[in-house]
Amino acid sequence: MKIIAYGIRDDERPYLEEWSQDQGIEVKAVSELLDESTVDLAKGYDGAVVYQQKPYTADVLDRLAANGVTNLSLRNVGVDNVDADAVKRNGFKVTNVPAYSPEAIAEFTVTQLMRLLRRTPTFDRKQAKGDLRWAPDIADELHTMTVGIVATGRIGRAAMKIYQGFGAKVIAYDVFHNPELEKQGIYVDTLDELYAQADVISLHAPATKENHNMLNDESFGKMKDGVWILNPARGALIDTDALIRALDSGKVAGAALDVYEDEVGIFNADFGSFDAIPDERLKNLMKRENVLVSPHIAFYTRTAVKNMVQFALNNNKQLIETGKAENEVAF
Ligand code: NAD
């Protein structure tokens, strides 16, 4: 059995080599992404492991299949950039890694909230200028607050545990009620109830057609004055212009955004200087002391990267050996 792994970063390579040695399976690591220029490298392999934000186009998938490779294992969750018709036409088996470390995202989300509540970004900036005074940057305490969790999937539940550990009151909204959490009585019936009660809103829902820009002028209007907004989920959940208006008016006290509507091509790139970042709205947000923008790094831990690589390789091996895998995605 031979597997080719595309888009392998330096931080992934040791985990790939460890798996290859443990399993005694040859894995060719290629640093380039899977596209028209690299698809022929897959000739002679039994499966391909991939992770990229750019599309897996019909052309590339047709050529991959023509090269004899139809076992495709993604190292991430989302499969929205995979051409579904080409998958069906060529009989691809596709797997993803639905959970590589929910705690990675949950811990980062709460870290950012604590930075906002304790005003550490402001104190860092003041101290760098020699200003060691306290006022006017008085902080808030999380245990006095109500946190509203939108979506109690794996990440939402991991975040919930941490908020509860801090002593915060947690309420939650989800289209599906987790039976264990139902017993704890944490669910509210509507988003409007969550908006009305929450001091902090922590978003953990996937992006769907139904929740596109769910945080908009109207929903901000239903929230408490001085609410804190956390989005480590998907940029499309927030109408960015509406958020900027809500920050300007003080309706929103601050926000931590690990994702952004127009992040593709911007996050995980080096523009050389702040001014060169080619997105004025993003820079508007980044300049604010009460907004923490991070470039989709909540997942980026050693544990999560190891799991993404090794779970995807396990899936690919399973597909090659049995034609099936637990994490197979239906198209
Ligand atoms: P999950 O599949 O375990 O849970 C998703 C939950 O969302 C489910 O309980 C589902 O019922 C609920 N849901 C779906 N649509 C909803 C809606 N319209 N309103 C309310 N709830 C809704 O997913 P997860 O592993 O917890 O991941 C959650 C999201 O986090 C992902 O979809 C992804 O967008 C994001 N994510 C971000 C990073 C990062 O690095 N920032 C990493 C991984 C995942």
Boltz pocket constraint, residues with backbone or C-beta under 6 A from the ligand:
constraints:
  - pocket:
      binder: B
      contacts: [[A, 77], [A, 98], [A, 99], [A, 102], [A, 105], [A, 150], [A, 151], [A, 152], [A, 153], [A, 154], [A, 155], [A, 156], [A, 173], [A, 174], [A, 175], [A, 176], [A, 204], [A, 205], [A, 206], [A, 207], [A, 208], [A, 210], [A, 211], [A, 232], [A, 233], [A, 234], [A, 258], [A, 259], [A, 296], [A, 297], [A, 298], [A, 299], [A, 300]]
      max_distance: 6.0
